Amino acid sequence: MLFIEIKQLKARGLNPSQIARQLKISRPTVYEYLSMSYEEAQAWVLGLNQRVKKLDAYEEWLVAWLKEFPHLSAAQIKDWLLERFPELKVGDSTVRLYVAQLREKYQIPKQKFTRQYEAVPELPMGQQLQVDWGETKQKTPDGRLIKLYMICFVLARSRQKYMYWLDRPFQITDVIEGHERAFHYFGGRTEEIVYDQDRLIAVDENAGDLILTQVFQDYVNERQFRVVLCRKADPETKGKIENVVKYIKQNFADSRIYVNLENWNERALAWLERTGNHGFMKALKKDPKKYLPLKNNT
C-alpha cells in the first residue's frame, strides 16, 4: 500500500520531499520505492520483515517510549537503552536507523526542537571553565511534578561536562559545594571561570571593577582563580555552557522520572560517563596526551 501511495502522489506531481512530509516517512524511503517495480517492492519489504535485527528484542521498549514521548531523539533512546541494559553494545547509526524504521512502522512522527549553535573560539587547555544554572520540572512515580535546580560546568577546551542537582534553589554555600564537586570530578581547576552576572556571586560592578559577595570573594581568594562575568545569552563568552545546559535538559532530564535527589544525582553521573562525556572519553583513550592535566590541580 505504501508503494502504491508513493507512486500515486508522484503521478500527481509531488516531489520526494512533499511525498515524505505527507506520508510522514523519510526521503530515502521515498527514493527507494520510486526506484522499484511493484515486484521489487514486495520482495524488499518481505526481506525487511524476515531479517533479524540486533534491536528486535527491545522493540516493545522502544515503541512504548516513542508513543509516550514522540519527541525523543535516537540519542536519547540509546541512552535509555544503555541505562536499562548496560550489557548492550550498539552503535549510534544502528539505533538511529532502527528508531526511524519504528517511527514509520507505527506512524509516530517526531516532534522537532529548534536548536541554535554558536561558533566560539578555542582556548588553551586549562584556561577556562564555564558555569551556568538551569531548572527543570520532572515527574515522580506517582505522577506529581517536582522542580529541580542544577549547576552545570564545562571545560572550554575539552568539552568535559559536570552537573550537580538540588530540589531547592541554590544558595551560595551550595554553589561552592558544586564547584568543589566539579573540581574533584575534573581532577583540578582552571585559571578562570566564566559566569552570568548572578546575584549569588556578584553584588555590583563599579567602574569596571567587579564586586563579589563576601562569601564568594573569600572562596575565590582561597582557590585563586579569576572570575569573568558576562551578559546572559552571550555566545561569544559562554556559548559552550549554554549549549551544555540545553543538552542536559533535552537529553538527560527530558521525560526521565525523578525518585529522590540522591538517586537523581547518581543517575546524572552515570549519564555523564555513558553519554554526556562519551566523546571526551573516547578521544582521551585514543590520544591521552591530547588533554593534559588541568593547571592548579586541587
Secondary structure, DSSP 8 states (H G I E B T S, - for coil): -HHHHHHHHHHTT--HHHHHHHHT--HHHHHHHHTS-HHHHHHHHHHHHHS--TTGGGHHHHHHHHHH-TT--HHHHHHHHHHH-TT----HHHHHHHHHHHHHHHT-----------------TTSEEEEEEEEEEEE-TTS-EEEEEEEEEEETTT--EEEEEESS---HHHHHHHHHHHHHHHTS--SEEEEE--TTTEEEEETTEEEE-HHHHHHHHHHT-EEEEE-TT-HHHHHHHHHHHHHIIIIIITT-----HHHHHHHHHHHIIIIITHHHHHHHHH-GGGS---SS--
